[in-house]
Amino acid sequence: MPTLSIFNHIIRQNPETQAVLAGYNGIVLTIRAAGFTLHGRFNSEGLLEHSPHAACWCSATAYCGKC
């Protein structure tokens, strides 16, 4: 997904931030703004990868299917 590539490019510009984000491995991030929606899951490198699901508000670690 091209949008994730842009976010990952920005993350790679700051290795300290990338290292912090690596601690969120498996957590899904959803951004919704002005008709734009992005779902991404942080991987062990601190970068975003495609996630078919939106972030789940009742569980910080997994998609429950209810949210």
Backbone as CSV, one residue per row, in Angstrom:
resi,resn,N_x,N_y,N_z,CA_x,CA_y,CA_z,C_x,C_y,C_z
1,MET,0.854,-1.174,0.000,0.000,0.000,0.000,0.904,1.242,0.000
2,PRO,0.736,2.120,-0.965,1.613,3.293,-1.085,1.585,4.209,0.133
3,THR,0.433,4.368,0.775,0.344,5.258,1.924,1.197,4.739,3.077
4,LEU,1.191,3.434,3.304,2.033,2.862,4.347,3.504,3.094,4.035
5,SER,3.861,3.042,2.773,5.255,3.298,2.373,5.687,4.706,2.749
6,ILE,4.795,5.649,2.591,5.106,7.039,2.953,5.324,7.146,4.461
7,PHE,4.428,6.550,5.249,4.591,6.579,6.701,5.882,5.878,7.115
8,ASN,6.187,4.732,6.499,7.414,4.013,6.837,8.658,4.806,6.456
9,HIS,8.593,5.538,5.376,9.716,6.391,4.986,9.979,7.440,6.065
10,ILE,8.915,8.033,6.577,9.047,9.035,7.633,9.588,8.395,8.912
11,ILE,9.083,7.220,9.266,9.549,6.521,10.470,11.038,6.202,10.355
12,ARG,11.480,5.770,9.178,12.891,5.411,8.990,13.824,6.611,9.138
13,GLN,13.307,7.818,8.990,14.132,9.017,9.115,14.578,9.264,10.550
14,ASN,13.909,8.621,11.520,14.238,8.805,12.925,14.406,7.443,13.586
15,PRO,15.624,6.908,13.629,15.858,5.568,14.195,15.417,5.419,15.657
16,GLU,15.506,6.493,16.440,15.077,6.411,17.835,13.569,6.159,17.924
17,THR,12.807,6.870,17.118,11.358,6.677,17.098,11.017,5.290,16.571
18,GLN,11.726,4.842,15.551,11.499,3.520,14.999,11.733,2.448,16.070
19,ALA,12.763,2.618,16.885,13.044,1.656,17.956,11.923,1.626,18.990
20,VAL,11.381,2.800,19.308,10.258,2.864,20.248,9.033,2.175,19.652
21,LEU,8.743,2.444,18.388,7.581,1.853,17.735,7.705,0.334,17.617
22,ALA,8.925,-0.189,17.573,9.136,-1.640,17.527,8.575,-2.306,18.780
23,GLY,8.500,-1.562,19.867,7.912,-2.076,21.100,6.407,-2.280,21.002
24,TYR,5.801,-1.735,19.974,4.362,-1.887,19.755,4.068,-2.982,18.739
25,ASN,4.979,-3.927,18.571,4.849,-5.024,17.620,3.483,-5.708,17.759
26,GLY,2.740,-5.777,16.659,1.433,-6.424,16.642,0.266,-5.503,16.909
27,ILE,0.511,-4.298,17.371,-0.567,-3.351,17.655,-1.026,-2.709,16.350
28,VAL,-2.341,-2.608,16.194,-2.924,-2.029,14.979,-3.218,-0.554,15.215
29,LEU,-2.835,0.258,14.243,-3.083,1.692,14.262,-4.119,2.013,13.194
30,THR,-5.129,2.777,13.548,-6.109,3.253,12.576,-6.117,4.774,12.617
31,ILE,-5.995,5.375,11.448,-6.067,6.830,11.314,-7.254,7.151,10.422
32,ARG,-8.159,7.981,10.923,-9.311,8.433,10.143,-9.329,9.946,10.190
33,ALA,-9.240,10.567,9.029,-9.247,12.028,8.966,-9.735,12.476,7.602
34,ALA,-10.722,13.324,7.576,-11.221,13.953,6.350,-11.470,12.952,5.220
35,GLY,-12.138,11.848,5.547,-12.460,10.849,4.528,-11.324,9.898,4.212
36,PHE,-10.200,10.044,4.872,-9.040,9.196,4.672,-8.981,8.184,5.815
37,THR,-8.818,6.905,5.491,-8.692,5.868,6.507,-7.474,5.015,6.216
38,LEU,-6.685,4.764,7.246,-5.486,3.948,7.127,-5.460,2.947,8.278
39,HIS,-5.243,1.669,7.953,-5.058,0.634,8.960,-3.655,0.072,8.768
40,GLY,-2.897,0.021,9.827,-1.567,-0.569,9.755,-1.207,-1.228,11.071
41,ARG,-0.432,-2.300,10.996,0.017,-3.001,12.191,1.523,-2.795,12.318
42,PHE,1.987,-2.425,13.510,3.420,-2.263,13.725,4.084,-3.633,13.744
43,ASN,5.235,-3.743,13.060,5.985,-4.991,13.076,7.170,-4.870,14.028
44,SER,7.986,-5.919,14.111,9.099,-5.945,15.065,10.197,-4.956,14.723
45,GLU,10.167,-4.401,13.516,11.144,-3.393,13.110,10.658,-1.975,13.379
46,GLY,9.427,-1.830,13.878,8.875,-0.510,14.155,8.234,0.145,12.951
47,LEU,8.002,-0.634,11.896,7.379,-0.118,10.678,5.947,-0.619,10.579
48,LEU,5.157,0.044,9.751,3.764,-0.345,9.560,3.642,-1.330,8.399
49,GLU,2.807,-2.338,8.599,2.477,-3.270,7.521,0.965,-3.295,7.388
50,HIS,0.478,-3.789,6.268,-0.955,-3.791,5.988,-1.720,-4.581,7.047
51,SER,-2.858,-4.061,7.462,-3.783,-4.751,8.352,-5.179,-4.641,7.747
52,PRO,-5.854,-5.763,7.544,-7.197,-5.700,6.979,-8.242,-5.191,7.968
53,HIS,-7.889,-5.152,9.254,-8.833,-4.754,10.298,-8.467,-3.398,10.879
54,ALA,-9.478,-2.706,11.347,-9.251,-1.445,12.059,-8.765,-1.762,13.462
55,ALA,-8.242,-0.767,14.126,-7.821,-0.936,15.516,-9.037,-1.292,16.361
56,CYS,-8.840,-2.188,17.287,-9.908,-2.647,18.168,-9.840,-1.836,19.458
57,TRP,-10.921,-1.211,19.824,-10.916,-0.311,20.976,-11.038,-1.039,22.301
58,CYS,-11.472,-2.296,22.309,-11.636,-2.998,23.590,-10.448,-3.894,23.913
59,SER,-9.501,-4.048,22.973,-8.337,-4.888,23.234,-7.135,-4.260,22.535
60,ALA,-6.058,-4.049,23.256,-4.882,-3.423,22.676,-3.983,-4.420,21.955
61,THR,-4.290,-5.716,22.030,-3.373,-6.693,21.467,-3.944,-7.495,20.308
62,ALA,-5.246,-7.549,20.145,-5.796,-8.399,19.083,-7.112,-7.833,18.573
63,TYR,-7.496,-8.265,17.388,-8.775,-7.883,16.806,-9.842,-8.806,17.348
64,CYS,-10.852,-8.265,18.002,-11.877,-9.100,18.649,-13.046,-9.422,17.726
65,GLY,-13.208,-8.635,16.658,-14.332,-8.846,15.763,-15.604,-8.125,16.191
66,LYS,-15.607,-7.516,17.357,-16.780,-6.810,17.866,-16.727,-5.314,17.582
67,CYS,-15.526,-4.768,17.502,-15.359,-3.318,17.327,-15.417,-2.928,15.858
